[in-house]
């Protein structure tokens, strides 16, 4: 008597006979990529910075390989954009800052180049991902109005995430190269994409789009620092002060630029005193703690115009 449970096997065998090997291979590849993206959230729960660094390096190689197997797969492009941005900020820039604090200019330049490469890769893959929704970016980027018109083509929750990481890559690259007038002149491209991402879903990635926009407005005294401060205070309330990257960015931008030493030290010391505020953001908060300690150092205090010798 034929077993009922053999029917799915027969159906699968029939499907195999009707489908070419290339399609089956693509189906399996797409399934693996989708599962990898779904599982990648556990990375944010790592509190061990060095363990996370090793995992990030291995992940980049894996994601590049997945993209080679599935060049048109949106999940692979998303993971590559996100991973290169995260690697540039969390690890390459961290190495650059450590070298700067040691006065090792050669190593600082070396690590800056690594960070620049990471952001370049993030921009490349992010724009490729966005082109799957609309291919009009090359013409749109000519001016702000063009960007805003083009960005109306993006409206879904997935679009918010795609725009966020592409924008973050663009804005992080400009911040890294802020002494380059040509690079700074195109900052509006990243800001426009980030603004649209926030319009679609302001809660994405723990309100990170609003953090980026607050930093944009508070980037210097000639911008809109008070607008930035208002957004920072709003995000602190929305995140219940659990996302320590809010306090860090608030201190690095607004408090430093405005010469508000009391606020600067208050925010950074709050980070250092915080416990495990959010298990889903352990890695981000571990990075914030590393940077908070660094930015309370003598040279970085003086760079903000504070007399570090008077540090309490």
C-alpha positions in Angstrom: 0.0 0.0 0.0 1.4 3.4 -1.0 2.2 5.6 1.9 0.4 9.0 2.1 3.7 10.6 3.1 5.3 9.7 -0.2 3.1 12.1 -2.1 5.2 15.2 -1.3 8.3 13.3 -2.5 6.6 12.4 -5.8 5.5 16.0 -6.3 9.0 17.2 -5.6 10.5 14.7 -8.0 8.0 15.8 -10.7 9.0 19.4 -10.1 12.7 18.5 -10.5 11.9 16.8 -13.8 10.2 19.9 -15.1 12.8 22.5 -13.9 16.3 22.9 -15.2 19.3 22.5 -12.9 20.1 26.2 -13.1 16.7 27.2 -11.7 17.0 24.7 -8.8 20.4 26.0 -8.0 19.1 29.5 -7.9 16.2 28.5 -5.7 18.5 26.9 -3.2 20.8 29.9 -3.3 18.0 32.4 -2.8 16.6 30.3 0.1 20.0 30.3 1.8 20.5 34.0 1.4 17.0 34.7 2.7 17.6 32.5 5.8 21.0 34.2 6.4 19.4 37.6 6.4 16.7 36.4 8.8 19.2 35.0 11.2 21.7 37.9 11.0 19.8 39.9 13.7 21.6 37.8 16.4 24.8 39.7 15.5 23.4 42.8 17.2 23.1 40.8 20.5 26.8 40.2 20.8 28.3 42.2 23.6 31.9 41.0 22.9 33.5 43.5 20.6 36.4 41.3 19.5 34.1 38.4 18.8 31.9 40.6 16.8 34.8 41.9 14.7 35.8 38.4 13.7 32.2 37.5 12.9 31.9 40.7 10.8 35.0 40.0 8.8 33.8 36.4 8.1 30.4 37.6 7.3 31.6 40.1 4.6 33.4 37.3 2.8 30.2 35.1 3.0 27.9 37.9 1.8 30.3 38.7 -1.1 30.1 35.1 -2.1 26.4 35.0 -1.9 26.2 38.1 -4.1 28.4 36.3 -6.7 25.9 33.3 -6.7 22.8 35.5 -6.7 23.8 38.9 -8.3 20.2 40.1 -8.5 19.2 39.0 -5.0 17.9 41.9 -3.0 18.7 40.2 0.4 22.3 39.7 -0.6 22.6 43.3 -1.7 21.0 44.5 1.5 23.3 42.4 3.7 26.3 43.7 1.8 25.3 47.3 2.2 24.6 46.9 5.9 27.7 44.9 6.6 30.1 47.2 4.8 28.7 50.2 6.6 28.8 48.5 10.0 32.4 47.3 9.4 33.6 50.8 8.4 32.0 52.5 11.4 32.5 49.8 14.1 36.0 48.5 13.2 37.9 50.4 10.5 37.1 53.9 12.0 37.7 52.5 15.5 41.2 51.5 14.4 41.7 54.9 12.8 40.7 56.7 16.0 43.0 54.5 18.1 45.9 55.3 15.8 45.1 59.0 16.0 45.1 59.0 19.8 48.6 57.4 19.7 49.8 60.0 17.3 50.6 57.4 14.6 49.6 59.3 11.4 50.7 56.6 9.0 48.5 54.0 10.7 45.6 56.5 11.0 45.7 57.2 7.3 45.9 53.4 6.6 42.8 52.7 8.6 41.0 55.8 7.2 41.5 54.3 3.8 40.1 51.0 5.0 37.0 52.9 6.3 36.7 54.8 3.0 36.8 51.5 1.1 34.1 50.1 3.3 31.8 53.0 2.7 32.5 53.0 -1.0 31.4 49.4 -1.1 28.3 50.2 1.0 27.4 53.1 -1.4 27.9 50.9 -4.4 25.8 48.0 -3.2 23.2 50.3 -1.7 22.6 52.1 -5.0 22.5 48.8 -6.9 19.8 47.7 -4.5 17.8 50.9 -4.9 18.1 50.6 -8.7 15.9 47.4 -8.4 13.1 49.7 -7.5 14.0 52.7 -9.8 17.0 53.3 -12.0 16.8 57.1 -12.0 19.5 57.9 -9.4 22.2 59.1 -11.8 19.9 61.9 -13.1 18.3 62.5 -9.7 21.5 63.2 -7.8 22.2 66.4 -9.8 20.3 68.5 -7.3 18.0 68.4 -4.2 14.8 68.7 -6.2 15.8 65.8 -8.4 16.5 63.6 -5.4 13.2 64.5 -3.7 11.3 63.7 -6.9 13.1 60.4 -7.4 12.6 59.3 -3.8 8.8 59.5 -4.2 9.1 56.1 -6.0 10.1 54.5 -2.6 7.3 53.9 -0.1 7.4 50.4 1.4 8.8 49.2 4.7 11.5 47.4 2.8 12.3 50.7 1.0 12.9 52.4 4.3 15.6 49.9 5.3 17.2 50.0 1.9 17.3 53.8 1.8 18.6 53.9 5.4 21.7 51.9 4.8 22.5 53.5 1.4 22.1 56.9 3.0 24.2 55.9 6.0 27.0 54.7 3.8 26.9 58.0 1.8 26.7 60.2 4.9 29.5 58.3 6.7 31.7 58.6 3.7 31.2 62.4 3.6 31.9 62.6 7.4 35.1 60.7 6.9 36.2 63.0 4.1 34.8 66.2 5.6 37.9 68.2 4.5 37.1 67.5 0.9 34.8 70.3 -0.4 33.6 68.2 -3.4 32.6 65.4 -1.1 30.8 67.7 1.3 29.0 69.4 -1.6 27.1 66.1 -2.3 26.0 65.5 1.4 22.5 66.4 0.3 22.3 63.1 -1.6 22.6 61.0 1.6 20.5 63.4 3.7 17.7 63.3 1.1 17.7 59.5 1.2 17.8 59.4 5.0 14.9 61.9 5.2 12.8 59.7 3.0 13.6 56.6 5.0 12.5 58.4 8.1 9.3 59.6 6.4 8.4 56.0 5.5 9.4 54.4 8.9 10.9 56.6 11.6 11.2 53.6 14.0 13.5 51.6 11.7 16.6 50.2 13.4 15.7 51.7 16.8 15.0 55.2 15.4 18.5 55.4 13.8 17.4 57.5 10.9 16.4 60.3 13.3 19.8 60.0 15.0 21.5 60.5 11.6 19.3 63.5 10.8 20.0 65.0 14.2 23.7 64.7 13.6 23.3 66.2 10.1 21.6 69.3 11.5 24.2 69.6 14.3 27.2 68.9 12.1 28.6 72.4 12.6 27.6 75.8 13.9 26.6 77.0 10.4 24.0 74.3 10.1 20.9 74.0 12.3 22.3 72.8 15.7 19.2 73.7 17.6 17.1 71.6 15.3 19.6 68.8 15.9 19.3 69.2 19.6 15.6 69.0 19.5 15.7 65.8 17.5 18.3 64.3 19.8 16.1 65.0 22.9 13.1 63.5 21.1 15.0 60.3 20.2 16.4 60.0 23.8 12.8 59.9 25.0 11.6 57.5 22.3 14.5 55.1 23.0 14.2 55.5 26.8 17.9 56.3 26.7 18.6 52.6 26.1 20.3 53.2 22.7 23.7 54.6 23.9 24.6 55.7 20.4 22.1 58.5 20.8 24.0 60.0 23.7 27.4 59.4 21.9 26.3 61.2 18.7 24.6 64.0 20.7 27.9 64.6 22.5 30.1 64.3 19.4 28.1 66.8 17.4 25.8 69.3 19.2 27.6 69.4 22.6 31.1 69.6 21.1 30.1 72.2 18.4 28.2 74.4 20.8 31.0 74.2 23.4 28.7 72.8 26.0 31.2 70.9 28.2 28.7 70.0 30.9 26.4 68.3 28.5 29.3 66.7 26.7 30.6 65.1 29.8 27.2 64.2 31.1 26.3 62.3 28.0 29.5 60.4 27.7 29.7 59.5 31.4 26.1 58.3 31.2 27.2 55.9 28.5 30.1 54.6 30.6 27.8 54.1 33.7 25.1 52.3 31.8 24.5 48.6 32.2 23.0 46.1 29.7 20.3 48.5 28.7 19.0 46.6 25.7 19.9 43.0 24.9 19.0 43.6 21.2 21.6 46.4 21.0 24.5 45.0 22.9 27.0 45.4 20.1 26.0 48.9 19.3 26.1 49.9 23.0 29.5 48.2 23.4 30.8 50.3 20.5 29.3 53.4 22.2 31.1 52.6 25.4 34.5 52.3 23.6 34.0 55.6 21.9 32.7 57.4 24.9 35.9 56.6 26.8 38.0 57.7 23.9 36.1 61.0 23.4 36.7 61.9 27.1 40.4 61.7 26.4 42.7 64.8 26.5 43.1 65.5 22.8 39.5 64.9 21.8 38.3 67.2 24.7 40.6 69.9 23.4 39.4 69.4 19.8 36.0 70.5 21.1 37.6 73.6 22.7 37.4 72.2 26.2 40.4 72.6 28.6 41.0 68.9 29.3 43.3 69.8 32.2 40.2 71.0 34.1 38.3 67.7 33.6 36.5 66.7 36.8 
